[in-house]
Every structure is written in structure tokens, then in C-alpha cells.
Amino acid sequence: MLIREDPATEVTVATRILAHAGALAPDGRVAALVGTEVVYLAARGISPHTMTPYDVAAVRLSDASVLAGEPPEDVARYLEALRRTGSRAAARAGDGTIVTASTVRACVAAMLRSSWEEAETAARSSGALVGAYPLGSQEY
């Protein structure tokens, strides 16, 4: 399966923003439902501080079948939260709770209690997003 660049980049940037802000659990991830059945999240062993769009794993929402990459050991936690709430994004907060929202950006905003734009600007100005965008992209 081919990983789609835009959603993989959004998951990467959100992960890096939350990690930089200290809002993500040390082994936490951001998960995003892409379409109706595929979930993207950081693959096993990937640091949230240095994740790139090439470090994304993809699994099927309904049965956790691996579609690409090597999903983390706790993938079921994110899938269960997405299924239970009907949300399109989930992240594991520093206190261990799973935060869900209608979009990845809304999930970041809820966890940081600020807008996506403010969070992205803060992370960018500190250098936390260096390498978060694919080579050749406008953001790179």
C-alpha cells in the first residue's frame, strides 16, 4: 500500500508539535483515520521528536490488519478509541488518556488549548519541525 503524503505529513507535524510542547506521552502517538478504513500513526520504535512522513504505519480500522510499515505495540488502544467515539483523530496525552477529535488539527488544539496555527508557529520557531515535511514540499 502506498502511504499518502499529505495525511502522513499532517500526522508527523501534529506528533512533533505535541512532543515539543510536552503534551504527548513519551511513547504516545497521533493516529488519523484516512478515508473510512485506514489509520495512519507513527510506526514501532519511532521517536515523536524526530518522526518523518516516511515513518508512518498504516492499519485497517476494523481489524488492525497491517497495510504498511510496522505498527506500534499499542495500536489497538488508538483503534479502539477511534471506533468507540467515531472520531477521525486520536492522540495519547502525557497523562495517558486518549484524546479524540474530528480532525488531527482539532486534536492538537484540544490538547494544547490553542489553535493549530499558534502551535505550528511555536514548534516551527523552535526548530521542532525541521525534517517533518517531505523533501521538495513547500514547507520544507
N, C-alpha and C positions, 0 to 999 in steps of 0.2 A: 504494500500500500504506500502511496506517495503521501507524505506529510504536507499539508497545505501551508504555505509560507506565512500568510497573514495571521491566521489564528495561532500558529506556533510562535510567531513573534509577539503577539499580544500576551500569550501565557508567559513567555520569557520575560517581557518587560514588567508585567504585573508581579511575577515572582521576585524579580530583582528589586522592584520598588518596595515591596513588603519586607524583604530580607534586610534591605538597607535601613528601613525605618524601625526594625526590630519587632515588627508586628507578626511575622511568620514564625511558627515553631521551628526550632533548629533543624528538624527533619520534615518540616511541613512543605506542602506543595500547593500550587494553584491548579485546579482542574477546570477544563472548559468543555462543554458539550458543543460539538461542531456538527451542525445538521441535526438529525434526530437520533442518531445511534452511536456516534463516535465521540470518545472523550480523549482529550489531549491533556497530558501532565508531564512533569519532569520525570525522566527515566530513573531507574535504580542507580544509586551512587552519585547522582549529580548534585553539586553544591548549589543552593539557591542564589548565592552571591555571584557565581561565575557561569550560570546556565546560559546556553545559547539556543537559538531556534533549532539547532541540529541535535539537541539533547532531549527532544520530546518523544515520549512514547504514546502510542495510540491503542486504546482498548475499546471493545464493544460495550456499551452501557448495559445491555440486557443480560449478558452472561460473562463479562470480563475476558472474552476471547482476545488474545493479543493480536493486534493488527500491524504494529510496527514498534521497534525498539524493545527494551526490556523494562516493563513497568515496575514500580516500586513494590516492596513487600506489602505496604498498607493500601494498595489501590482500592480494595473493597470498601474501605472507610469513605472514600470520596464518591464512589459509585452509589453506595447506599444513600448518602446524603442527597445526591442529585436525583435519584429515583424517588426517595421519600418526599422531597419538597417540590419536585417538578421544576427546580431551578436549572439554570444553564451554566452556573459557575459555583465553585466551592473552593475554600482555602482553609488550611489549618492554622488557627491563630496561636500566638505564643502561649496562651493558657490551655491549649489542647483542644479547644472547641472547634467545631467545623462551622464556618460562616458561609452561608449560601446567598446568592443574589441572582437577579435576572440576566446580568452580564458580568464579564470579567471586570470591567471598569467599575461597575456598581459594587462589586465585591471589595475591590480595593478601597473605594470611597467609604464603604461601611466600616471597614477595618481601621482605617486611618482617621475617619471623621473629617475628611477634607475631600476636595474634588480630585478627580483623576489628573486634571491639568496641573494642579498645585503639587500633587505627589510626584508626577513625572518630572516637573521642573526641578523640584528639590533633589530628586535622585540624579537627574542629568547634571546639575550644577556640582554635585559632589563626585562625579565620575562613576557612579554606580551603574550607569547604563552603557559604558564603553564595552563593545563587543556583544551587546544584546540584540543588535539588528543585523540582518544578513548583509554580507558584502554586496556593495552595489546599490543598496537601498537608499532612499532619500535621507533617512535618519542617520545613516552611517557616516 
